[in-house]
Amino acid sequence: MSARRSVNELGLKKADYNGRATTLCQGCGHNSISSQIISSVWEMNLPQHRVIKLSGIGCSSKSPAYFLGGSHGFN
């Protein structure tokens, strides 16, 4: 069995891909989805600036701020 690595090939920790602390309800699926996106992006060694996440209105509109260190918006 291989040891778990603490950094990816870019030298980044998984925590480096986290954004702000979530304010979403614990029962909704948005936190789980964001967590899986973070894990996948980290494992694929993608730099944060190469990833986008689109969202709609309502609670889900806040979810891009919860990963990759920030978000940008437009109307």
PDB file of N, CA, C and O in Angstrom:
ATOM      1  N   MET A   1       0.840  -1.166   0.000  1.00  0.00           N
ATOM      2  CA  MET A   1       0.000   0.000   0.000  1.00  0.00           C
ATOM      3  C   MET A   1       0.892   1.238   0.000  1.00  0.00           C
ATOM      4  O   MET A   1       1.888   1.286   0.722  1.00  0.00           O
ATOM      5  N   SER A   2       0.544   2.222  -0.795  1.00  0.00           N
ATOM      6  CA  SER A   2       1.356   3.435  -0.873  1.00  0.00           C
ATOM      7  C   SER A   2       0.950   4.422   0.225  1.00  0.00           C
ATOM      8  O   SER A   2      -0.196   4.443   0.674  1.00  0.00           O
ATOM      9  N   ALA A   3       1.902   5.221   0.636  1.00  0.00           N
ATOM     10  CA  ALA A   3       1.644   6.232   1.665  1.00  0.00           C
ATOM     11  C   ALA A   3       0.850   7.381   1.059  1.00  0.00           C
ATOM     12  O   ALA A   3       1.011   7.713  -0.115  1.00  0.00           O
ATOM     13  N   ARG A   4      -0.006   7.978   1.873  1.00  0.00           N
ATOM     14  CA  ARG A   4      -0.765   9.143   1.405  1.00  0.00           C
ATOM     15  C   ARG A   4       0.193  10.315   1.236  1.00  0.00           C
ATOM     16  O   ARG A   4       1.042  10.568   2.091  1.00  0.00           O
ATOM     17  N   ARG A   5       0.051  11.001   0.157  1.00  0.00           N
ATOM     18  CA  ARG A   5       0.923  12.156  -0.074  1.00  0.00           C
ATOM     19  C   ARG A   5       0.292  13.399   0.539  1.00  0.00           C
ATOM     20  O   ARG A   5      -0.931  13.526   0.592  1.00  0.00           O
ATOM     21  N   SER A   6       1.128  14.298   0.992  1.00  0.00           N
ATOM     22  CA  SER A   6       0.613  15.506   1.634  1.00  0.00           C
ATOM     23  C   SER A   6       0.538  16.682   0.670  1.00  0.00           C
ATOM     24  O   SER A   6      -0.175  17.652   0.928  1.00  0.00           O
ATOM     25  N   VAL A   7       1.268  16.603  -0.438  1.00  0.00           N
ATOM     26  CA  VAL A   7       1.205  17.642  -1.468  1.00  0.00           C
ATOM     27  C   VAL A   7       1.061  16.965  -2.825  1.00  0.00           C
ATOM     28  O   VAL A   7       1.447  15.809  -3.000  1.00  0.00           O
ATOM     29  N   ASN A   8       0.499  17.701  -3.785  1.00  0.00           N
ATOM     30  CA  ASN A   8       0.389  17.153  -5.136  1.00  0.00           C
ATOM     31  C   ASN A   8       1.642  17.509  -5.937  1.00  0.00           C
ATOM     32  O   ASN A   8       2.596  18.059  -5.388  1.00  0.00           O
ATOM     33  N   GLU A   9       1.639  17.201  -7.214  1.00  0.00           N
ATOM     34  CA  GLU A   9       2.821  17.448  -8.053  1.00  0.00           C
ATOM     35  C   GLU A   9       3.139  18.930  -8.217  1.00  0.00           C
ATOM     36  O   GLU A   9       4.244  19.287  -8.628  1.00  0.00           O
ATOM     37  N   LEU A  10       2.175  19.797  -7.898  1.00  0.00           N
ATOM     38  CA  LEU A  10       2.404  21.245  -7.957  1.00  0.00           C
ATOM     39  C   LEU A  10       2.966  21.778  -6.639  1.00  0.00           C
ATOM     40  O   LEU A  10       3.275  22.964  -6.520  1.00  0.00           O
ATOM     41  N   GLY A  11       3.096  20.887  -5.650  1.00  0.00           N
ATOM     42  CA  GLY A  11       3.582  21.299  -4.336  1.00  0.00           C
ATOM     43  C   GLY A  11       2.507  21.919  -3.466  1.00  0.00           C
ATOM     44  O   GLY A  11       2.813  22.588  -2.479  1.00  0.00           O
ATOM     45  N   LEU A  12       1.236  21.700  -3.828  1.00  0.00           N
ATOM     46  CA  LEU A  12       0.126  22.285  -3.081  1.00  0.00           C
ATOM     47  C   LEU A  12      -0.535  21.248  -2.188  1.00  0.00           C
ATOM     48  O   LEU A  12      -0.693  20.091  -2.577  1.00  0.00           O
ATOM     49  N   LYS A  13      -0.919  21.668  -0.988  1.00  0.00           N
ATOM     50  CA  LYS A  13      -1.703  20.825  -0.094  1.00  0.00           C
ATOM     51  C   LYS A  13      -3.160  20.890  -0.529  1.00  0.00           C
ATOM     52  O   LYS A  13      -3.579  21.844  -1.185  1.00  0.00           O
ATOM     53  N   LYS A  14      -3.923  19.873  -0.162  1.00  0.00           N
ATOM     54  CA  LYS A  14      -5.350  19.901  -0.491  1.00  0.00           C
ATOM     55  C   LYS A  14      -6.019  21.122   0.142  1.00  0.00           C
ATOM     56  O   LYS A  14      -6.942  21.697  -0.436  1.00  0.00           O
ATOM     57  N   ALA A  15      -5.555  21.516   1.328  1.00  0.00           N
ATOM     58  CA  ALA A  15      -6.110  22.689   2.013  1.00  0.00           C
ATOM     59  C   ALA A  15      -5.903  23.972   1.207  1.00  0.00           C
ATOM     60  O   ALA A  15      -6.658  24.930   1.374  1.00  0.00           O
ATOM     61  N   ASP A  16      -4.889  24.004   0.334  1.00  0.00           N
ATOM     62  CA  ASP A  16      -4.651  25.183  -0.502  1.00  0.00           C
ATOM     63  C   ASP A  16      -5.785  25.406  -1.502  1.00  0.00           C
ATOM     64  O   ASP A  16      -5.933  26.504  -2.037  1.00  0.00           O
ATOM     65  N   TYR A  17      -6.575  24.380  -1.752  1.00  0.00           N
ATOM     66  CA  TYR A  17      -7.685  24.478  -2.689  1.00  0.00           C
ATOM     67  C   TYR A  17      -8.993  24.878  -2.012  1.00  0.00           C
ATOM     68  O   TYR A  17      -9.998  25.112  -2.683  1.00  0.00           O
ATOM     69  N   ASN A  18      -8.978  24.956  -0.691  1.00  0.00           N
ATOM     70  CA  ASN A  18     -10.185  25.348   0.032  1.00  0.00           C
ATOM     71  C   ASN A  18     -10.408  26.843  -0.080  1.00  0.00           C
ATOM     72  O   ASN A  18      -9.463  27.621  -0.208  1.00  0.00           O
ATOM     73  N   GLY A  19     -11.657  27.227  -0.032  1.00  0.00           N
ATOM     74  CA  GLY A  19     -12.027  28.634   0.011  1.00  0.00           C
ATOM     75  C   GLY A  19     -12.454  28.999   1.422  1.00  0.00           C
ATOM     76  O   GLY A  19     -11.901  28.508   2.406  1.00  0.00           O
ATOM     77  N   ARG A  20     -13.442  29.866   1.497  1.00  0.00           N
ATOM     78  CA  ARG A  20     -13.957  30.284   2.797  1.00  0.00           C
ATOM     79  C   ARG A  20     -14.751  29.167   3.468  1.00  0.00           C
ATOM     80  O   ARG A  20     -15.169  28.207   2.821  1.00  0.00           O
ATOM     81  N   ALA A  21     -14.949  29.309   4.761  1.00  0.00           N
ATOM     82  CA  ALA A  21     -15.771  28.343   5.502  1.00  0.00           C
ATOM     83  C   ALA A  21     -17.208  28.414   4.995  1.00  0.00           C
ATOM     84  O   ALA A  21     -17.729  29.500   4.742  1.00  0.00           O
ATOM     85  N   THR A  22     -17.837  27.273   4.849  1.00  0.00           N
ATOM     86  CA  THR A  22     -19.186  27.222   4.302  1.00  0.00           C
ATOM     87  C   THR A  22     -20.225  27.732   5.291  1.00  0.00           C
ATOM     88  O   THR A  22     -20.078  27.579   6.503  1.00  0.00           O
ATOM     89  N   THR A  23     -21.264  28.333   4.758  1.00  0.00           N
ATOM     90  CA  THR A  23     -22.423  28.739   5.552  1.00  0.00           C
ATOM     91  C   THR A  23     -23.658  27.978   5.101  1.00  0.00           C
ATOM     92  O   THR A  23     -24.769  28.279   5.538  1.00  0.00           O
ATOM     93  N   LEU A  24     -23.471  26.994   4.226  1.00  0.00           N
ATOM     94  CA  LEU A  24     -24.600  26.224   3.720  1.00  0.00           C
ATOM     95  C   LEU A  24     -25.078  25.225   4.766  1.00  0.00           C
ATOM     96  O   LEU A  24     -24.312  24.814   5.638  1.00  0.00           O
ATOM     97  N   CYS A  25     -26.330  24.843   4.677  1.00  0.00           N
ATOM     98  CA  CYS A  25     -26.907  23.869   5.610  1.00  0.00           C
ATOM     99  C   CYS A  25     -26.172  22.543   5.506  1.00  0.00           C
ATOM    100  O   CYS A  25     -25.825  22.110   4.407  1.00  0.00           O
ATOM    101  N   GLN A  26     -25.935  21.902   6.633  1.00  0.00           N
ATOM    102  CA  GLN A  26     -25.218  20.629   6.659  1.00  0.00           C
ATOM    103  C   GLN A  26     -25.969  19.525   5.927  1.00  0.00           C
ATOM    104  O   GLN A  26     -25.346  18.572   5.459  1.00  0.00           O
ATOM    105  N   GLY A  27     -27.261  19.626   5.817  1.00  0.00           N
ATOM    106  CA  GLY A  27     -28.045  18.583   5.162  1.00  0.00           C
ATOM    107  C   GLY A  27     -28.090  18.668   3.650  1.00  0.00           C
ATOM    108  O   GLY A  27     -28.515  17.713   3.001  1.00  0.00           O
ATOM    109  N   CYS A  28     -27.665  19.779   3.067  1.00  0.00           N
ATOM    110  CA  CYS A  28     -27.748  19.898   1.609  1.00  0.00           C
ATOM    111  C   CYS A  28     -26.511  19.289   0.952  1.00  0.00           C
ATOM    112  O   CYS A  28     -25.489  19.096   1.610  1.00  0.00           O
ATOM    113  N   GLY A  29     -26.601  18.993  -0.312  1.00  0.00           N
ATOM    114  CA  GLY A  29     -25.518  18.316  -1.013  1.00  0.00           C
ATOM    115  C   GLY A  29     -24.425  19.210  -1.552  1.00  0.00           C
ATOM    116  O   GLY A  29     -23.423  18.703  -2.057  1.00  0.00           O
ATOM    117  N   HIS A  30     -24.576  20.525  -1.466  1.00  0.00           N
ATOM    118  CA  HIS A  30     -23.587  21.426  -2.056  1.00  0.00           C
ATOM    119  C   HIS A  30     -22.200  21.267  -1.434  1.00  0.00           C
ATOM    120  O   HIS A  30     -21.195  21.329  -2.142  1.00  0.00           O
ATOM    121  N   ASN A  31     -22.139  21.064  -0.122  1.00  0.00           N
ATOM    122  CA  ASN A  31     -20.836  20.884   0.527  1.00  0.00           C
ATOM    123  C   ASN A  31     -20.149  19.612   0.048  1.00  0.00           C
ATOM    124  O   ASN A  31     -18.936  19.603  -0.160  1.00  0.00           O
ATOM    125  N   SER A  32     -20.910  18.542  -0.129  1.00  0.00           N
ATOM    126  CA  SER A  32     -20.335  17.278  -0.616  1.00  0.00           C
ATOM    127  C   SER A  32     -19.805  17.428  -2.031  1.00  0.00           C
ATOM    128  O   SER A  32     -18.732  16.921  -2.357  1.00  0.00           O
ATOM    129  N   ILE A  33     -20.556  18.123  -2.868  1.00  0.00           N
ATOM    130  CA  ILE A  33     -20.131  18.332  -4.255  1.00  0.00           C
ATOM    131  C   ILE A  33     -18.860  19.173  -4.293  1.00  0.00           C
ATOM    132  O   ILE A  33     -17.913  18.833  -5.004  1.00  0.00           O
ATOM    133  N   SER A  34     -18.831  20.262  -3.539  1.00  0.00           N
ATOM    134  CA  SER A  34     -17.636  21.110  -3.503  1.00  0.00           C
ATOM    135  C   SER A  34     -16.427  20.337  -2.988  1.00  0.00           C
ATOM    136  O   SER A  34     -15.324  20.501  -3.507  1.00  0.00           O
ATOM    137  N   SER A  35     -16.619  19.505  -1.982  1.00  0.00           N
ATOM    138  CA  SER A  35     -15.532  18.695  -1.438  1.00  0.00           C
ATOM    139  C   SER A  35     -14.970  17.738  -2.485  1.00  0.00           C
ATOM    140  O   SER A  35     -13.755  17.555  -2.565  1.00  0.00           O
ATOM    141  N   GLN A  36     -15.833  17.131  -3.280  1.00  0.00           N
ATOM    142  CA  GLN A  36     -15.374  16.211  -4.319  1.00  0.00           C
ATOM    143  C   GLN A  36     -14.658  16.954  -5.449  1.00  0.00           C
ATOM    144  O   GLN A  36     -13.701  16.435  -6.023  1.00  0.00           O
ATOM    145  N   ILE A  37     -15.117  18.163  -5.769  1.00  0.00           N
ATOM    146  CA  ILE A  37     -14.425  18.978  -6.775  1.00  0.00           C
ATOM    147  C   ILE A  37     -13.015  19.304  -6.278  1.00  0.00           C
ATOM    148  O   ILE A  37     -12.049  19.186  -7.031  1.00  0.00           O
ATOM    149  N   ILE A  38     -12.899  19.712  -5.016  1.00  0.00           N
ATOM    150  CA  ILE A  38     -11.588  20.028  -4.439  1.00  0.00           C
ATOM    151  C   ILE A  38     -10.672  18.817  -4.505  1.00  0.00           C
ATOM    152  O   ILE A  38      -9.522  18.935  -4.929  1.00  0.00           O
ATOM    153  N   SER A  39     -11.163  17.662  -4.095  1.00  0.00           N
ATOM    154  CA  SER A  39     -10.346  16.441  -4.116  1.00  0.00           C
ATOM    155  C   SER A  39      -9.895  16.089  -5.526  1.00  0.00           C
ATOM    156  O   SER A  39      -8.733  15.746  -5.744  1.00  0.00           O
ATOM    157  N   SER A  40     -10.808  16.174  -6.477  1.00  0.00           N
ATOM    158  CA  SER A  40     -10.479  15.821  -7.864  1.00  0.00           C
ATOM    159  C   SER A  40      -9.466  16.774  -8.476  1.00  0.00           C
ATOM    160  O   SER A  40      -8.518  16.341  -9.130  1.00  0.00           O
ATOM    161  N   VAL A  41      -9.663  18.066  -8.267  1.00  0.00           N
ATOM    162  CA  VAL A  41      -8.755  19.073  -8.821  1.00  0.00           C
ATOM    163  C   VAL A  41      -7.358  18.906  -8.223  1.00  0.00           C
ATOM    164  O   VAL A  41      -6.359  19.012  -8.934  1.00  0.00           O
ATOM    165  N   TRP A  42      -7.291  18.646  -6.916  1.00  0.00           N
ATOM    166  CA  TRP A  42      -6.004  18.432  -6.247  1.00  0.00           C
ATOM    167  C   TRP A  42      -5.316  17.189  -6.793  1.00  0.00           C
ATOM    168  O   TRP A  42      -4.127  17.227  -7.108  1.00  0.00           O
ATOM    169  N   GLU A  43      -6.055  16.084  -6.907  1.00  0.00           N
ATOM    170  CA  GLU A  43      -5.476  14.834  -7.398  1.00  0.00           C
ATOM    171  C   GLU A  43      -5.037  14.931  -8.858  1.00  0.00           C
ATOM    172  O   GLU A  43      -4.086  14.263  -9.264  1.00  0.00           O
ATOM    173  N   MET A  44      -5.722  15.758  -9.648  1.00  0.00           N
ATOM    174  CA  MET A  44      -5.372  15.930 -11.062  1.00  0.00           C
ATOM    175  C   MET A  44      -4.259  16.952 -11.255  1.00  0.00           C
ATOM    176  O   MET A  44      -3.836  17.205 -12.383  1.00  0.00           O
ATOM    177  N   ASN A  45      -3.779  17.544 -10.155  1.00  0.00           N
ATOM    178  CA  ASN A  45      -2.683  18.518 -10.197  1.00  0.00           C
ATOM    179  C   ASN A  45      -3.018  19.747 -11.036  1.00  0.00           C
ATOM    180  O   ASN A  45      -2.154  20.292 -11.723  1.00  0.00           O
ATOM    181  N   LEU A  46      -4.268  20.178 -10.976  1.00  0.00           N
ATOM    182  CA  LEU A  46      -4.670  21.369 -11.720  1.00  0.00           C
ATOM    183  C   LEU A  46      -4.413  22.616 -10.884  1.00  0.00           C
ATOM    184  O   LEU A  46      -4.761  22.651  -9.704  1.00  0.00           O
ATOM    185  N   PRO A  47      -3.806  23.642 -11.484  1.00  0.00           N
ATOM    186  CA  PRO A  47      -3.667  24.909 -10.752  1.00  0.00           C
ATOM    187  C   PRO A  47      -5.055  25.525 -10.541  1.00  0.00           C
ATOM    188  O   PRO A  47      -5.943  25.366 -11.378  1.00  0.00           O
ATOM    189  N   GLN A  48      -5.232  26.220  -9.431  1.00  0.00           N
ATOM    190  CA  GLN A  48      -6.543  26.771  -9.103  1.00  0.00           C
ATOM    191  C   GLN A  48      -7.099  27.679 -10.191  1.00  0.00           C
ATOM    192  O   GLN A  48      -8.306  27.679 -10.434  1.00  0.00           O
ATOM    193  N   HIS A  49      -6.247  28.447 -10.844  1.00  0.00           N
ATOM    194  CA  HIS A  49      -6.736  29.404 -11.834  1.00  0.00           C
ATOM    195  C   HIS A  49      -7.229  28.731 -13.119  1.00  0.00           C
ATOM    196  O   HIS A  49      -7.768  29.411 -13.992  1.00  0.00           O
ATOM    197  N   ARG A  50      -7.059  27.425 -13.252  1.00  0.00           N
ATOM    198  CA  ARG A  50      -7.503  26.699 -14.447  1.00  0.00           C
ATOM    199  C   ARG A  50      -8.858  26.017 -14.255  1.00  0.00           C
ATOM    200  O   ARG A  50      -9.289  25.253 -15.119  1.00  0.00           O
ATOM    201  N   VAL A  51      -9.532  26.283 -13.140  1.00  0.00           N
ATOM    202  CA  VAL A  51     -10.791  25.615 -12.814  1.00  0.00           C
ATOM    203  C   VAL A  51     -11.897  26.653 -12.683  1.00  0.00           C
ATOM    204  O   VAL A  51     -11.699  27.711 -12.085  1.00  0.00           O
ATOM    205  N   ILE A  52     -13.075  26.341 -13.251  1.00  0.00           N
ATOM    206  CA  ILE A  52     -14.231  27.210 -13.071  1.00  0.00           C
ATOM    207  C   ILE A  52     -15.382  26.386 -12.512  1.00  0.00           C
ATOM    208  O   ILE A  52     -15.462  25.177 -12.731  1.00  0.00           O
ATOM    209  N   LYS A  53     -16.250  27.041 -11.805  1.00  0.00           N
ATOM    210  CA  LYS A  53     -17.480  26.413 -11.331  1.00  0.00           C
ATOM    211  C   LYS A  53     -18.589  27.430 -11.516  1.00  0.00           C
ATOM    212  O   LYS A  53     -18.533  28.531 -10.969  1.00  0.00           O
ATOM    213  N   LEU A  54     -19.582  27.062 -12.279  1.00  0.00           N
ATOM    214  CA  LEU A  54     -20.726  27.936 -12.501  1.00  0.00           C
ATOM    215  C   LEU A  54     -21.820  27.577 -11.515  1.00  0.00           C
ATOM    216  O   LEU A  54     -21.957  26.418 -11.121  1.00  0.00           O
ATOM    217  N   SER A  55     -22.590  28.560 -11.123  1.00  0.00           N
ATOM    218  CA  SER A  55     -23.672  28.294 -10.180  1.00  0.00           C
ATOM    219  C   SER A  55     -24.890  29.109 -10.571  1.00  0.00           C
ATOM    220  O   SER A  55     -24.812  30.049 -11.362  1.00  0.00           O
ATOM    221  N   GLY A  56     -26.004  28.724  -9.999  1.00  0.00           N
ATOM    222  CA  GLY A  56     -27.258  29.411 -10.262  1.00  0.00           C
ATOM    223  C   GLY A  56     -27.554  30.431  -9.185  1.00  0.00           C
ATOM    224  O   GLY A  56     -26.651  31.065  -8.638  1.00  0.00           O
ATOM    225  N   ILE A  57     -28.836  30.579  -8.888  1.00  0.00           N
ATOM    226  CA  ILE A  57     -29.256  31.521  -7.854  1.00  0.00           C
ATOM    227  C   ILE A  57     -29.605  30.750  -6.585  1.00  0.00           C
ATOM    228  O   ILE A  57     -29.629  29.519  -6.587  1.00  0.00           O
ATOM    229  N   GLY A  58     -29.871  31.463  -5.524  1.00  0.00           N
ATOM    230  CA  GLY A  58     -30.198  30.812  -4.260  1.00  0.00           C
ATOM    231  C   GLY A  58     -28.944  30.378  -3.532  1.00  0.00           C
ATOM    232  O   GLY A  58     -27.871  30.952  -3.716  1.00  0.00           O
ATOM    233  N   CYS A  59     -29.092  29.357  -2.703  1.00  0.00           N
ATOM    234  CA  CYS A  59     -27.963  28.877  -1.895  1.00  0.00           C
ATOM    235  C   CYS A  59     -26.777  28.470  -2.756  1.00  0.00           C
ATOM    236  O   CYS A  59     -25.629  28.722  -2.389  1.00  0.00           O
ATOM    237  N   SER A  60     -27.041  27.849  -3.890  1.00  0.00           N
ATOM    238  CA  SER A  60     -25.938  27.362  -4.723  1.00  0.00           C
ATOM    239  C   SER A  60     -25.094  28.493  -5.285  1.00  0.00           C
ATOM    240  O   SER A  60     -23.958  28.257  -5.696  1.00  0.00           O
ATOM    241  N   SER A  61     -25.610  29.702  -5.315  1.00  0.00           N
ATOM    242  CA  SER A  61     -24.830  30.818  -5.860  1.00  0.00           C
ATOM    243  C   SER A  61     -23.622  31.142  -4.987  1.00  0.00           C
ATOM    244  O   SER A  61     -22.676  31.777  -5.455  1.00  0.00           O
ATOM    245  N   LYS A  62     -23.641  30.716  -3.733  1.00  0.00           N
ATOM    246  CA  LYS A  62     -22.515  30.959  -2.829  1.00  0.00           C
ATOM    247  C   LYS A  62     -21.431  29.899  -2.930  1.00  0.00           C
ATOM    248  O   LYS A  62     -20.311  30.121  -2.469  1.00  0.00           O
ATOM    249  N   SER A  63     -21.738  28.757  -3.520  1.00  0.00           N
ATOM    250  CA  SER A  63     -20.812  27.621  -3.465  1.00  0.00           C
ATOM    251  C   SER A  63     -19.453  27.856  -4.127  1.00  0.00           C
ATOM    252  O   SER A  63     -18.476  27.285  -3.643  1.00  0.00           O
ATOM    253  N   PRO A  64     -19.310  28.655  -5.201  1.00  0.00           N
ATOM    254  CA  PRO A  64     -17.963  28.846  -5.755  1.00  0.00           C
ATOM    255  C   PRO A  64     -16.978  29.498  -4.787  1.00  0.00           C
ATOM    256  O   PRO A  64     -15.769  29.308  -4.922  1.00  0.00           O
ATOM    257  N   ALA A  65     -17.469  30.253  -3.824  1.00  0.00           N
ATOM    258  CA  ALA A  65     -16.573  30.898  -2.854  1.00  0.00           C
ATOM    259  C   ALA A  65     -15.976  29.909  -1.864  1.00  0.00           C
ATOM    260  O   ALA A  65     -15.045  30.251  -1.134  1.00  0.00           O
ATOM    261  N   TYR A  66     -16.503  28.681  -1.829  1.00  0.00           N
ATOM    262  CA  TYR A  66     -16.073  27.704  -0.834  1.00  0.00           C
ATOM    263  C   TYR A  66     -14.956  26.802  -1.323  1.00  0.00           C
ATOM    264  O   TYR A  66     -14.594  25.849  -0.633  1.00  0.00           O
ATOM    265  N   PHE A  67     -14.408  27.074  -2.484  1.00  0.00           N
ATOM    266  CA  PHE A  67     -13.260  26.290  -2.931  1.00  0.00           C
ATOM    267  C   PHE A  67     -12.374  27.134  -3.821  1.00  0.00           C
ATOM    268  O   PHE A  67     -12.818  28.140  -4.374  1.00  0.00           O
ATOM    269  N   LEU A  68     -11.136  26.733  -3.960  1.00  0.00           N
ATOM    270  CA  LEU A  68     -10.136  27.365  -4.820  1.00  0.00           C
ATOM    271  C   LEU A  68      -9.818  28.796  -4.436  1.00  0.00           C
ATOM    272  O   LEU A  68      -9.270  29.542  -5.248  1.00  0.00           O
ATOM    273  N   GLY A  69     -10.145  29.194  -3.227  1.00  0.00           N
ATOM    274  CA  GLY A  69      -9.696  30.469  -2.706  1.00  0.00           C
ATOM    275  C   GLY A  69     -10.471  31.696  -3.125  1.00  0.00           C
ATOM    276  O   GLY A  69     -10.076  32.798  -2.747  1.00  0.00           O
ATOM    277  N   GLY A  70     -11.548  31.580  -3.880  1.00  0.00           N
ATOM    278  CA  GLY A  70     -12.314  32.761  -4.213  1.00  0.00           C
ATOM    279  C   GLY A  70     -13.231  32.565  -5.382  1.00  0.00           C
ATOM    280  O   GLY A  70     -13.320  31.478  -5.952  1.00  0.00           O
ATOM    281  N   SER A  71     -13.915  33.634  -5.738  1.00  0.00           N
ATOM    282  CA  SER A  71     -14.847  33.559  -6.859  1.00  0.00           C
ATOM    283  C   SER A  71     -14.961  34.919  -7.527  1.00  0.00           C
ATOM    284  O   SER A  71     -14.614  35.947  -6.946  1.00  0.00           O
ATOM    285  N   HIS A  72     -15.446  34.902  -8.740  1.00  0.00           N
ATOM    286  CA  HIS A  72     -15.714  36.110  -9.509  1.00  0.00           C
ATOM    287  C   HIS A  72     -17.125  35.990 -10.053  1.00  0.00           C
ATOM    288  O   HIS A  72     -17.575  34.885 -10.356  1.00  0.00           O
ATOM    289  N   GLY A  73     -17.820  37.086 -10.180  1.00  0.00           N
ATOM    290  CA  GLY A  73     -19.199  37.031 -10.653  1.00  0.00           C
ATOM    291  C   GLY A  73     -19.450  37.972 -11.807  1.00  0.00           C
ATOM    292  O   GLY A  73     -18.681  38.899 -12.060  1.00  0.00           O
ATOM    293  N   PHE A  74     -20.538  37.717 -12.499  1.00  0.00           N
ATOM    294  CA  PHE A  74     -20.987  38.583 -13.582  1.00  0.00           C
ATOM    295  C   PHE A  74     -22.483  38.427 -13.728  1.00  0.00           C
ATOM    296  O   PHE A  74     -23.049  37.425 -13.289  1.00  0.00           O
ATOM    297  N   ASN A  75     -23.127  39.393 -14.333  1.00  0.00           N
ATOM    298  CA  ASN A  75     -24.565  39.335 -14.623  1.00  0.00           C
ATOM    299  C   ASN A  75     -24.779  39.239 -16.099  1.00  0.00           C
ATOM    300  O   ASN A  75     -25.921  39.179 -16.556  1.00  0.00           O
TER     301      ASN A  75
END
